[in-house]
Amino acid sequence: MGLLLNHWKRVVFAVGALFLLLQLLPYGREFENPPVVQEPPWDSPHTRELFFRVCKDCHSNETEYPWYAWIAPASWLISHDVRRGREHFNVSEWHRPQDDAEEAAQEYRKGAMPPRLYIWLHPKASLAAEDRQGLLRGLEATFGTGRHAAIDSRESQ
């Protein structure tokens, strides 16, 4: 019994030491928000409000980082997700081409966005059915439906 307890102490110590060493790695701590340059012409203030409630942390330069964003390995995942989200579609830099903006409604309709883990960690992103439909209609009105992108790809085959 004493030998097993000694083994678990070593395992806990090793895991703790590894966790502390991970905190020294600088990767995944780029938590500066660039300035907001230009927003899209929203179809309504309500669409903007719902979008910012559900999508802004990854698709704008107004990300609100949670306390655990400073702790590796969560910092790595958050930094990666925000960077990728902004690359695909960023409402704070509307002066740049936003090739994936038309897919926003389609991704939201399919339930691919926001990711389940995000909703679990950010309960405010979970909308009631009426607000969910309102956001979907607002995304379609503001950014398009993404349907013609699917039609274009079929026509080119």
Sequence and secondary structure as in RCSB ss.txt:
>XXXX:A:sequence
MGLLLNHWKRVVFAVGALFLLLQLLPYGREFENPPVVQEPPWDSPHTRELFFRVCKDCHSNETEYPWYAWIAPAS
WLISHDVRRGREHFNVSEWHRPQDDAEEAAQEYRKGAMPPRLYIWLHPKASLAAEDRQGLLRGLEATFGTGRHAA
IDSRESQ
>XXXX:A:secstr
 HHHHHHHHHHHHHHHHHHHHHTT  TT         B    S HHHHHHHHHHTHHHHSS     GGGGSTTHH
HHHHHHHHHHHHH  TTBTTS  TTGGGHHHHHHHT SS HHHHHH GGG   HHHHHHHHHHHHHHH  SHHHH
HHHHHT 
